Every structure is written in structure tokens, then in C-alpha cells.
Amino acid sequence: MKFYTLEWIKELFKEFLNSENSFFIEEKGVGFEPKFFFWALLHIYKKQNLPEIFKALKVDLEELEALFNRQEFDFMFLVDLLRKEFSFWFREVLLHKDFQSPDLLRVAWEFLMLEEQLRKQIQIPLLDRLKKLILDAEEIIEKGSFSETTFNERQFLRLLRFFNAVETLESSLSARLVERAKEVENKLNLGFKSDIPPLSEEEKKVFYQNLMQGLKQIGGSLDGG
């Protein structure tokens, strides 16, 4: 079972460990020890889930509090940089990868596990892109022809499928745009199927357990991780 947050955390943490104290993000050197860098990576997840994640990973909360007391600004600055890095990476995944329906629901669930501002960093540019694609599609409908258009059908369907899966799990203000995209797709008959069954509570529980297990495997070699 593949989780994209785990893939990103694992690869970036591996790069950090192999950097021999010369790791940079946006030309900013990272001077934290591996354990603290790993803890910063965990902050891509929702704030309300962090206590449970810290508990599962046996994070030393007294040591974390001491870190905040000493270097809160530097630590949270690192967290912000990591979230920015992840948002760009995850947007590229969603724009360029095709998912089957079962995988889409897992990716949508994982997206909803992210910290709120991070979700917006991912969501807003993608919704803007979807709006542009809808306008392109509406122009095709109006002209009755695909000629002389730059409409990216595959990207349109990828974004529609992703946001439809997100709305299936948790409704939001994006629902109106998703419905507009569905109307356009229906007129163009691009092969979109919207009948995705919602996840059961048991499926969500299994996803969460697998996510926790993956985080333990990544940080398991750390002292206190």
C-alpha cells in the first residue's frame, strides 16, 4: 500500500542523512540533528493528529518542548520550508500521474491528513488550473471543435478525478467547481466516472495503521523515534 507522504518523507530524510551536515533547502542550510529533522518532517500532517503520531513514534515530548524553547523560530522556519517543498512535489504528482479509483481514494484521504495551510498550498494552484481547463473546455463546446485549442484533456481528467475523490470523502466549497467540471466533461464525453464509493471507517482505520507503520519504519532507527 503506497502513501505519497511516506515516499516523500523517506526520500528527503535519506537525502538529509547522506548529506554529511551539508543539507540545503532553498539555499538555506539545515543545522538540526537527524531526530529533529525527522520531527520537522512530521509537521506536514494535521496538527490535531500530531500528538497521536508523536505517541506512536515514541517522540520524547520533553525533548521536543526543550527544542521549541531553544529554537522555535528556526524549527518552524524549517517546517515551513519543508511544507513548501512538499506542496510543490505533491502538486506535480497530481498533475502528471493517473490513478485508478481505489488508489484515488487513498490519495484523497492522504491529502485530507495534511496540515490545513499545506492543503491550501496544494489545492489553490490546482483549483486555479482546473478553472482554466474548464474555460478551455467550455470554449470547445461553444465552437463545437477541438481544433485551435490547447485544452489538456488528461490533466483536466486527473484534477477532476482527484477533487471528486476529495469531495466524496469530505465536502467543501470546491464542490461547485467540481460540479461545473462534471457538467463540462459530460458534454464532451471524456469517459469520466464519478461513482466512487466512500471509504468505510474500517478502511480509514487500515490506512491510518499502515501510515503509522510506515512512519515507524522510517524513523525507527532514531534515538527516541
Phi, psi and omega per residue, in radians:
M1 nan 2.064 -3.029
K2 -1.669 2.282 3.027
F3 -2.082 2.260 -3.065
Y4 -1.289 -0.529 3.061
T5 -1.129 -0.690 3.117
L6 -1.143 -0.730 3.136
E7 -1.048 -0.788 -3.118
W8 -1.174 -0.813 3.130
I9 -1.047 -0.794 -3.113
K10 -1.059 -0.824 -3.094
E11 -1.182 -0.744 -3.117
L12 -1.209 -0.675 3.116
F13 -1.148 -0.663 3.089
K14 -1.096 -0.760 3.086
E15 -1.040 -0.744 -3.137
F16 -1.081 -0.802 -3.114
L17 -1.139 -0.544 -3.121
N18 -1.527 -0.048 -3.027
S19 -1.407 -0.231 -3.137
E20 0.948 0.933 3.069
N21 1.122 0.457 3.073
S22 -2.312 0.869 -3.095
F23 -1.675 2.321 -3.103
F24 -2.229 2.471 2.972
I25 -2.202 2.110 -3.075
E26 0.894 0.760 3.103
E27 1.158 0.248 3.068
K28 -1.796 2.141 3.114
G29 -1.235 2.465 3.134
V30 -1.845 2.021 -3.047
G31 -1.811 0.145 -3.114
F32 -1.406 2.671 3.057
E33 -1.267 2.820 -3.045
P34 -0.913 -0.737 -3.107
K35 -1.048 -0.764 -3.119
F36 -1.250 -0.612 3.085
F37 -1.109 -0.733 3.097
F38 -1.088 -0.737 3.105
W39 -1.078 -0.648 3.090
A40 -1.119 -0.695 3.113
L41 -1.049 -0.593 -3.126
L42 -1.140 -0.306 -3.100
H43 -1.342 0.126 2.962
I44 -1.322 -0.302 -3.119
Y45 -1.533 2.849 -3.090
K46 -0.992 2.452 -3.102
K47 -0.989 -0.709 -3.094
Q48 -1.215 -0.299 3.101
N49 -1.597 -0.252 -3.052
L50 -1.072 -0.749 3.126
P51 -0.989 -0.719 3.136
E52 -1.215 -0.659 3.095
I53 -1.134 -0.787 3.116
F54 -1.047 -0.703 -3.136
K55 -1.142 -0.788 -3.124
A56 -1.094 -0.592 -3.115
L57 -1.623 0.059 3.111
K58 0.997 0.737 3.073
V59 -1.197 2.335 3.104
D60 -1.314 1.788 -3.043
L61 -1.177 -0.548 3.082
E62 -1.162 -0.673 3.113
E63 -1.213 -0.665 3.098
L64 -1.124 -0.739 3.102
E65 -1.110 -0.706 3.107
A66 -1.108 -0.661 3.083
L67 -1.079 -0.762 3.119
F68 -1.104 -0.696 -3.135
N69 -1.130 -0.591 -3.108
R70 -1.515 -0.752 -2.933
Q71 -2.410 0.709 -3.078
E72 -1.011 -0.803 -3.095
F73 -1.080 -0.834 -3.114
D74 -1.128 -0.695 -3.124
F75 -1.153 -0.826 -3.113
M76 -1.241 -0.492 3.028
F77 -1.121 -0.717 3.063
L78 -1.102 -0.765 3.110
V79 -1.001 -0.781 3.134
D80 -1.097 -0.720 3.109
L81 -1.117 -0.725 -3.141
L82 -1.158 -0.711 3.094
R83 -1.088 -0.707 3.114
K84 -1.107 -0.750 3.100
E85 -1.062 -0.785 -3.111
F86 -1.155 -0.718 -3.102
S87 -1.046 -0.745 3.116
F88 -1.131 -0.812 -3.112
W89 -1.069 -0.784 -3.079
F90 -1.224 -0.642 3.065
R91 -1.055 -0.727 3.130
E92 -1.112 -0.672 3.084
V93 -1.050 -0.825 -3.084
L94 -1.190 -0.549 -3.127
L95 -1.355 -0.449 -2.953
H96 -2.129 0.026 -3.122
K97 -2.101 2.393 3.074
D98 -1.642 2.317 -3.141
F99 -2.021 2.513 2.968
Q100 -1.364 2.806 -3.038
S101 -0.934 -0.833 3.133
P102 -1.058 -0.698 3.132
D103 -1.189 -0.636 3.139
L104 -1.025 -0.747 -3.133
L105 -1.144 -0.652 3.109
R106 -1.178 -0.722 3.108
V107 -1.129 -0.712 3.111
A108 -1.135 -0.717 3.092
W109 -1.080 -0.751 -3.135
E110 -1.119 -0.690 3.083
F111 -1.029 -0.738 -3.130
L112 -1.256 -0.217 3.066
M113 -1.435 -0.178 -3.059
L114 -1.372 2.737 3.075
E115 -1.016 2.510 -2.959
E116 -0.992 -0.849 -3.124
Q117 -1.152 -0.594 3.090
L118 -1.144 -0.716 3.079
R119 -1.021 -0.706 3.130
K120 -1.157 -0.661 3.108
Q121 -1.076 -0.548 3.101
I122 -1.456 -0.809 -2.976
Q123 -1.217 -0.819 -3.009
I124 -1.055 -0.879 3.102
P125 -1.079 -0.605 -3.137
L126 -1.258 -0.650 3.076
L127 -1.173 -0.658 3.058
D128 -1.072 -0.718 3.107
R129 -1.137 -0.721 3.117
L130 -1.103 -0.699 3.085
K131 -1.025 -0.777 3.126
K132 -1.081 -0.733 -3.139
L133 -1.176 -0.624 3.078
I134 -1.098 -0.766 3.114
L135 -1.075 -0.726 3.091
D136 -1.067 -0.753 -3.127
A137 -1.157 -0.706 3.120
E138 -1.125 -0.565 3.080
E139 -1.170 -0.675 3.083
I140 -1.090 -0.771 3.136
I141 -1.074 -0.747 -3.127
E142 -1.120 -0.737 -3.110
K143 -1.451 -0.349 -3.137
G144 1.281 0.382 -3.093
S145 -2.710 2.547 3.080
F146 -1.509 -0.110 -3.103
S147 -1.242 2.657 3.114
E148 1.016 0.713 3.097
T149 -2.411 2.640 3.109
T150 -1.826 0.352 -3.090
F151 -1.003 2.159 3.126
N152 -1.696 1.609 -3.050
E153 -1.083 -0.754 -3.095
R154 -1.134 -0.717 3.122
Q155 -1.181 -0.683 3.080
F156 -1.016 -0.818 -3.117
L157 -1.192 -0.658 3.095
R158 -1.045 -0.820 -3.119
L159 -1.213 -0.694 3.107
L160 -1.085 -0.787 -3.135
R161 -1.112 -0.744 -3.131
F162 -1.117 -0.915 -3.081
F163 -1.210 -0.497 3.033
N164 -1.152 -0.682 3.097
A165 -1.147 -0.716 3.102
V166 -1.082 -0.779 3.136
E167 -1.147 -0.527 3.086
T168 -1.103 -0.628 -3.116
L169 -1.498 -0.621 -3.073
E170 -2.721 1.923 -3.092
S171 -1.190 2.596 -3.107
S172 -2.623 -3.083 3.120
L173 -1.216 -0.224 3.115
S174 -1.302 -0.163 -3.064
A175 -1.004 -0.656 -3.118
R176 -1.119 -0.718 3.129
L177 -1.183 -0.680 3.109
V178 -1.095 -0.743 3.111
E179 -1.118 -0.693 3.090
R180 -1.086 -0.725 3.104
A181 -1.113 -0.674 3.113
K182 -1.124 -0.711 3.118
E183 -1.075 -0.756 3.118
V184 -1.126 -0.787 -3.131
E185 -1.080 -0.692 -3.132
N186 -1.076 -0.670 3.129
K187 -1.226 -0.589 -3.141
L188 -1.535 -0.281 3.112
N189 0.961 1.077 -3.070
L190 -1.608 0.009 3.070
G191 1.639 0.263 3.129
F192 -1.307 2.373 3.065
K193 -2.090 2.125 -3.026
S194 -1.729 -0.039 -3.033
D195 -1.439 1.201 3.089
I196 -1.628 2.153 3.118
P197 -1.244 2.466 3.120
P198 -1.175 2.762 3.096
L199 -1.279 2.460 3.036
S200 -1.373 2.839 3.096
E201 -1.082 -0.594 3.118
E202 -1.169 -0.702 3.109
E203 -1.124 -0.728 3.101
K204 -1.090 -0.686 3.133
K205 -1.109 -0.743 3.123
V206 -1.127 -0.748 3.086
F207 -0.995 -0.810 -3.088
Y208 -1.129 -0.742 3.139
Q209 -1.097 -0.721 3.126
N210 -1.191 -0.636 3.085
L211 -1.116 -0.792 3.124
M212 -1.086 -0.711 3.137
Q213 -1.110 -0.688 3.107
G214 -1.123 -0.712 3.106
L215 -1.137 -0.668 3.105
K216 -1.104 -0.673 -3.135
Q217 -1.175 -0.639 -3.133
I218 -1.241 -0.795 -3.058
G219 -1.737 0.121 -3.027
G220 -1.146 -0.411 -3.109
S221 -1.479 -0.094 -3.099
L222 -1.430 2.555 3.026
D223 -1.170 2.010 -3.114
G224 1.496 0.083 3.127
G225 -1.897 nan nan
